[in-house]
């Protein structure tokens, strides 16, 4: 499940943890990455259990431990504290958690973007997005659902001032929707699908209307990557081998997707329904092209503005430019003296070129 850690991790606590982390990593031969359950991140479990990650790690003379963390919040917490070299997370959380906390991080692999997996629903048939005006909206505050709501409201000339945001745990989202006081919700699959399937519910906006903005990544520590390029090559090589298998229209591909479905707590139809609303970048060419495109810097600038407005860039942030970000082709955004989030297409390009 994806949600923001920013509302639960005190900046002071993170800063204290960071004091114990060396300013620069060193050459090493053993690494660990963490992931949590979500449609676009299940390939990591498959790759670990089927020996694909181990195969690529051995190719480069290293070891990579792939660890599942049940709580997405905790996974980013542990990565930010230096307990893991990499972690699966969304683009928004990469900016507002490790990067805003001072951990120089690199989006090594752009795995997918939500293309309908996140949405807004209102009780009642035939409702429109404009009908949110004056209503309470239940969502995980300061999460990608909150960002989705803001983008939806913007599209119809409304803002958060026109309604009331009600912070709700993702674990409670489906249950509370049945109560009379809950009128609308913003959430993600599979919770969204459960709520939407109830009679008399209207889906009024979803992430397919802002394609390419809610992105799922494998983020790694930039210093570790710089000092250990074999780590980046092994992870990237393993990922695209997994992508090739799971995207096959074959018994092998079906078996891979069935494995991922079971590991995520659903069946094959349920998992494939989630994949249908996830724009997976199955080929490295597609991922590299997305990383090199003009939209990504624009999207991250928009997310930085939202994050600053909601106090997610830290108490000392004076503007949305407080945390610098770098992109392909020499493009940057924000404070160039404080680059803490890097979208680096180089390793994806190596995979695209068959050079891993």
Buried (B, 14 or more C-beta within 10 A) or exposed (E): BBBBBBBEBEBEEBEEBBEEBEEEBEEBEEBBBBBBBBBBBBBBBBBBEBEBBBBBBEBBEBBBBBBBBEEBBBBBBBBBBBBBBBBBBBBBBBBBBBBBBBBBBBBBBBBBBBBBBBBBBBBEEEBEBEBBEEBBBBBBBBBBBBBBBBBBBBEBEBEBEBBEBBEBEBEEBBEBBEEEEBBBBBBBBBBBBEBBEEEEBBBBBBBBBBBBBBBBBBBBBBBBBEBBEBBBBBBBBBBBBBBBBBBBEEEEBBBBBBBBBBBBEBEBEBBBBBBEBBBBBBBBBBBBBBBBBEEBBBBBBBBBBBBBEBEBBBEEBEEBBBBBBBBBEEBEBBBEEBBBBBBBBBBBBBBBEEEB
